[in-house]
């Protein structure tokens, strides 16, 4: 099964740099946040331990795609919790 997962290349564009560092998450709408979480979970489940190289976050600092996916899922969950807490406190 192919997922079409391609790790972000932070040296390709600002958007991919933001994605590599999970800085794109806060600006996503609720539906896009949900979709990104599903995509990350599917990619993690279907690639398993089959790492596709390294994601070079900055010179001298890289991460394997599996670890990046786990961190992305955690960052998405944290953002969803932050939003839920804001709703409960009466903020948007």
Beta strands, then each sheet from edge to edge (+ up, - down):
strand 1: 54-58
strand 2: 61-64
sheet 1: 1+ 2-
end
